[in-house]
């Protein structure tokens, strides 16, 4: 296909769950961990996703990193840009959107971060999770227009659900009128996939005249209405007899999924003890790495998770935990290069890939909505099968399902 689309994501699992929506259409999608090599990669792929790893850094640094990434994509020849946003509005949402608009010299952005298939919707501009106002104290702002106004210098407006549900023609007309009034950033409600399909239909034709921003939910519909390829199951088979799950996300959803997985026969749970890790990082990492490699060699499927992990504590020590989990991953893969990986949480996934010397991921298919599978690019373990999962994605049995289908083949 002639189109070259660039996706900029602030964390790795988010970039993967968005990129795989285009892989499902038979397109070649590559995720890179830095802009280096972007131009060459774009020549040999349809969609390039760049992970800025900027969700947890200060807004000013996130702005700079995002702007540099967008400029690299533009120099590489992209024809349109998709700014991936977290569907619960974590990270530097406004600062990074501003950076993308500034870098591309555009005055229009359409923002629709809903991901209904994962229970994240927006009504009245506000985030709802499975139909309820979220009670998670780590979510600092759940009103999208307010967040954008606080983080951007642009003129912001909100188009509510009734406008979206009036259909593509009316919505496009309303958007045009709003642009004409001098508004630059439009925040749109969406409560189901049909709403996102309506929004996507207004964004034709593709161009660099505006930035489109959203989660995997909108990306799914863009791939459809833009006519990008076709849904296909024709891809190389992904399968591994043994699976290593690195459950580094502090999200309680992941904890519940690990609890479910612990009841599956043949699965062993191994804890990375945080009290020991903070006392002697090298010693605890070595202990867990040796035990993990031994467990895999004995035929177990293995889950490695931090023990004593609380959400607030994890924010403060996330880098140390991710680094240790990355080293454990490398030790296991060195012992058994045929093992399949399932990585939960963006920082965990990135650390594991870096420890393995990879430069990126080629996305192939989707195990469950928003949970992609593919293989590593670059480094000594190129071609290694991996699944990535955002910490809050999936039902209680999601990790168990991922493990089963990787062993059976997908």
C-alpha positions in Angstrom: 0.0 0.0 0.0 1.1 3.6 -0.6 0.1 5.0 2.8 2.7 5.5 5.4 1.2 6.0 8.9 3.2 7.0 12.0 2.0 6.2 15.5 3.6 7.9 18.5 2.9 6.2 21.9 4.0 7.1 25.4 4.6 3.5 26.5 5.3 0.2 24.9 2.2 -1.8 25.6 0.0 1.1 24.4 2.0 1.4 21.2 1.6 -2.4 20.6 -2.1 -2.6 21.3 -2.7 0.3 18.9 -0.3 -1.0 16.2 -1.8 -4.4 16.2 -5.1 -3.0 15.0 -3.4 -2.5 11.6 -1.6 -5.8 11.7 -5.1 -7.4 11.9 -5.7 -5.9 8.5 -2.8 -7.6 6.9 -0.4 -4.7 7.1 3.2 -4.8 8.2 3.5 -3.0 11.5 6.8 -2.4 13.3 7.3 -0.9 16.8 10.7 0.7 17.5 12.0 1.8 20.9 13.7 5.0 19.5 13.5 7.1 16.3 16.9 5.7 15.1 16.3 3.8 11.9 12.8 5.2 11.4 13.3 6.2 7.8 14.7 2.8 6.8 12.0 0.9 8.7 9.2 3.0 7.0 10.6 2.0 3.6 9.9 -1.7 4.4 6.7 -1.5 6.4 3.2 0.1 6.3 2.9 1.4 9.9 5.7 2.5 12.2 5.0 2.8 15.9 7.5 4.8 18.0 7.6 4.4 21.8 8.7 7.6 23.5 8.7 6.0 27.0 7.5 9.3 28.3 4.4 8.5 30.4 6.2 8.9 33.7 8.6 11.8 33.0 8.0 15.5 33.5 5.8 17.3 31.0 8.6 19.4 29.6 10.7 16.4 28.9 7.8 14.5 27.4 7.1 17.5 25.1 10.6 17.5 23.8 10.8 13.7 23.3 7.5 13.6 21.5 8.4 16.6 19.2 11.7 14.9 18.3 9.9 11.7 17.5 7.2 13.3 15.4 9.9 15.2 13.4 11.7 11.8 12.8 8.5 10.3 11.5 7.9 13.3 9.2 11.4 13.1 7.9 10.8 9.4 7.3 7.9 10.2 4.9 4.8 9.5 6.9 1.5 10.8 5.4 -0.5 10.9 8.6 0.1 10.8 12.3 -1.8 9.0 15.1 -1.0 10.1 18.6 -1.7 7.2 20.9 -3.3 8.2 24.2 -3.9 6.2 27.3 -7.6 5.4 27.5 -7.6 6.4 31.2 -5.7 9.7 30.5 -2.5 8.7 32.3 0.7 10.4 31.3 1.4 13.8 29.7 -1.7 13.7 27.4 -1.9 17.4 26.6 1.8 18.2 26.6 2.5 15.4 24.1 -0.5 16.3 21.9 0.8 19.9 21.9 4.3 18.7 20.9 2.9 16.7 18.0 0.9 19.7 16.7 3.9 22.0 17.1 6.3 19.6 15.3 4.0 19.1 12.4 2.9 22.8 12.3 -0.8 21.9 12.4 -3.7 23.8 14.1 -6.2 20.9 14.3 -6.4 17.8 16.4 -9.3 15.3 17.0 -9.1 13.5 20.4 -11.1 10.4 21.2 -9.4 8.2 23.7 -12.2 5.8 24.5 -11.6 2.0 24.3 -15.1 0.5 24.9 -13.8 -3.1 24.4 -11.8 -2.6 27.5 -14.6 -0.8 29.4 -13.1 2.7 28.9 -15.7 5.2 27.6 -16.3 9.0 27.6 -19.6 10.7 28.2 -20.0 14.4 29.0 -16.2 14.6 28.5 -15.6 12.4 31.5 -14.0 9.0 31.7 -16.1 6.0 32.8 -14.6 2.6 33.5 -17.1 -0.2 32.9 -19.9 2.4 33.2 -18.8 3.9 36.6 -16.8 6.9 37.7 -13.3 5.6 38.4 -12.2 5.5 42.0 -8.5 4.9 41.3 -6.5 7.6 43.2 -3.7 7.4 40.7 -5.9 8.9 38.0 -5.3 12.6 38.5 -7.8 14.0 36.1 -10.7 12.2 34.4 -12.4 15.1 32.6 -10.8 15.2 29.1 -11.6 18.8 28.2 -10.4 20.1 31.6 -7.2 18.1 31.3 -6.5 19.4 27.8 -7.2 23.0 28.8 -4.8 22.6 31.8 -2.0 21.1 29.8 -2.2 22.9 26.4 -2.0 26.5 25.1 -4.5 25.6 22.3 -8.2 26.5 22.1 -10.2 23.4 23.2 -13.8 22.4 22.6 -15.9 19.3 23.4 -18.4 17.5 21.2 -20.8 15.4 23.2 -22.2 12.0 22.6 -25.5 13.2 21.0 -23.5 15.1 18.3 -21.4 12.0 17.6 -24.5 9.8 17.4 -26.1 12.2 14.9 -24.0 10.4 12.2 -20.8 11.1 10.3 -22.3 13.8 8.0 -23.6 15.8 10.9 -20.5 15.3 13.0 -18.2 16.4 10.2 -20.4 19.5 9.6 -20.3 20.3 13.3 -16.5 19.8 13.4 -16.1 22.2 10.4 -18.2 24.8 12.2 -16.1 24.4 15.4 -12.9 24.8 13.4 -14.4 27.9 11.8 -14.9 29.4 15.3 -11.2 29.1 15.9 -11.1 26.0 18.0 -8.0 23.9 17.5 -8.5 20.7 19.6 -11.8 18.8 19.6 -12.4 16.3 22.4 -15.1 13.8 21.4 -17.3 11.5 23.5 -17.6 7.8 22.6 -19.5 5.1 24.5 -19.2 2.1 22.1 -17.3 1.0 19.0 -20.1 2.4 16.7 -19.4 5.9 18.1 -15.7 5.4 17.3 -16.6 4.2 13.8 -18.6 7.4 13.3 -15.7 9.5 14.4 -13.3 7.6 12.2 -15.5 8.1 9.1 -15.1 11.9 9.5 -11.3 11.7 9.4 -11.1 10.8 5.7 -8.9 11.6 3.8 -5.7 11.0 5.6 -3.2 13.8 5.7 -0.7 15.6 7.9 -3.1 18.6 8.1 -4.4 17.4 11.5 -3.3 15.1 14.3 -5.6 12.3 15.2 -5.3 11.2 18.9 -6.9 8.2 20.7 -6.4 4.7 22.0 -6.5 1.3 20.3 -10.3 1.7 20.2 -10.2 4.5 17.6 -7.3 2.9 15.8 -9.4 -0.2 15.3 -12.0 1.7 13.4 -9.6 3.9 11.5 -8.0 0.7 10.0 -11.5 -0.3 8.8 -12.9 3.0 7.4 -9.7 4.0 5.8 -9.7 0.8 3.9 -6.2 -0.2 5.1 -5.8 -3.8 3.9 -8.2 -6.5 5.1 -8.7 -8.7 8.2 -6.5 -11.7 7.8 -5.4 -14.7 9.7 -2.7 -15.5 7.2 0.5 -15.0 9.2 3.4 -17.2 10.3 2.4 -19.5 13.2 3.3 -18.3 16.7 3.9 -21.1 19.2 6.0 -22.1 22.1 6.0 -25.1 24.4 7.0 -23.1 27.5 5.9 -19.6 28.5 7.4 -17.1 30.8 5.0 -14.4 32.1 6.6 -11.3 33.5 3.9 -9.7 35.5 5.5 -6.4 36.4 2.4 -4.1 36.3 1.2 -2.9 39.7 -2.4 -2.7 38.4 -4.8 -4.8 40.6 -6.2 -6.3 37.4 -2.9 -8.0 36.7 -2.7 -9.2 40.3 -6.1 -10.9 39.9 -5.0 -12.4 36.6 -1.9 -13.9 38.2 -4.1 -15.3 41.0 -6.2 -17.0 38.4 -3.1 -18.3 36.6 -1.7 -19.7 39.8 -4.5 -22.3 39.8 -3.6 -23.6 36.3 -1.7 -27.0 36.4 1.9 -26.8 35.4 2.3 -23.1 36.2 4.7 -22.0 38.9 4.7 -18.5 40.5 8.0 -17.0 41.5 8.3 -13.8 43.6 10.8 -11.1 43.2 11.0 -10.0 46.9 11.1 -6.2 47.0 12.5 -6.0 50.5 15.5 -8.0 49.4 15.7 -6.3 46.0 16.0 -2.8 47.6 18.6 -4.1 50.1 20.8 -5.9 47.5 19.5 -5.6 43.9 22.2 -7.8 42.3 21.8 -10.6 44.9 18.0 -10.8 44.6 17.9 -10.5 40.9 20.5 -13.3 40.6 18.5 -15.6 42.9 15.3 -15.2 41.0 17.0 -15.5 37.6 18.6 -18.8 38.6 15.4 -20.2 40.0 13.4 -19.0 37.0 15.8 -20.6 34.5 15.7 -23.9 36.5 11.9 -23.9 36.6 11.6 -23.5 32.8 14.2 -26.2 32.3 12.1 -28.6 34.4 9.1 -28.0 32.1 7.1 -25.5 34.1 5.4 -22.5 32.7 6.5 -19.6 34.9 5.1 -16.4 36.2 7.6 -13.9 37.8 6.1 -11.1 39.8 7.2 -8.6 42.4 6.2 -9.5 45.9 5.1 -6.8 48.4 4.1 -4.6 45.5 1.7 -1.7 46.3 0.6 0.8 43.6 2.1 3.9 45.1 5.3 2.2 46.0 5.6 0.8 42.5 5.6 4.3 41.1 8.6 5.3 43.2 10.7 2.2 42.5 9.4 1.2 39.0 12.8 1.6 37.3 14.5 -0.8 39.8 11.8 -3.4 39.5 11.7 -3.2 35.7 15.5 -3.5 35.5 15.5 -6.6 37.7 12.7 -8.2 35.7 14.5 -7.5 32.5 17.6 -9.3 33.8 15.5 -12.3 34.9 13.9 -12.4 31.4 17.3 -12.4 29.8 18.5 -15.3 32.0 15.5 -17.4 31.2 15.8 -16.8 27.4 19.5 -17.5 27.4 18.8 -20.8 29.1 15.9 -21.6 26.7 15.7 -19.5 23.6 12.5 -21.2 22.5 10.5 -19.9 25.4 7.6 -17.6 24.7 7.1 -14.4 26.6 4.1 -12.6 28.0 5.0 -9.1 29.3 2.6 -7.0 31.4 3.0 -3.3 31.8 4.8 -0.9 29.4 7.9 -0.3 31.5 8.3 -4.0 32.2 7.9 -4.9 28.6 10.4 -2.2 27.5 13.0 -3.3 30.1 12.7 -6.9 29.1 13.1 -6.1 25.4 16.1 -3.9 26.1 17.7 -6.7 28.3 17.3 -9.0 25.3 19.1 -6.5 23.0 16.1 -5.9 20.8 15.5 -2.8 18.7 11.8 -3.3 18.3 8.8 -5.6 17.8 7.1 -6.8 14.7 3.4 -7.1 15.5 1.5 -10.1 14.0 -1.9 -10.7 15.5 -4.1 -10.1 18.5 -4.7 -12.7 21.2 -7.5 -10.8 22.8 -8.8 -7.2 22.2 -5.9 -4.9 22.9 -3.5 -7.8 23.7 -1.1 -8.3 20.7 1.4 -10.9 19.8 4.5 -10.7 17.6 8.2 -11.3 17.7 11.4 -9.4 18.6 13.4 -7.5 16.0 17.1 -7.1 16.3 19.6 -8.5 18.8 20.6 -12.1 19.5 17.0 -13.3 20.1 15.4 -11.9 17.0 12.2 -13.8 16.2 11.4 -14.6 19.8 7.7 -14.9 20.4 6.1 -12.3 22.7 2.7 -11.1 23.9 2.4 -7.7 25.5 -0.5 -6.6 27.8 -1.3 -3.4 29.5 -1.7 -3.9 33.2 -5.4 -3.0 33.3 -6.5 -4.9 30.2 -8.4 -8.2 30.1 -10.6 -10.2 32.4 -9.5 -12.4 35.2 -8.6 -15.3 32.9 -6.7 -13.2 30.3 -3.2 -14.2 31.2 -4.3 -17.9 31.5 -5.8 -17.6 28.0 -2.7 -16.0 26.6 -0.6 -18.8 28.0 -2.8 -21.5 26.6 -3.0 -20.1 23.1 0.7 -19.5 22.9 1.3 -23.1 23.8 -1.4 -24.3 21.3 -0.3 -21.9 18.6 -1.9 -18.8 17.1 
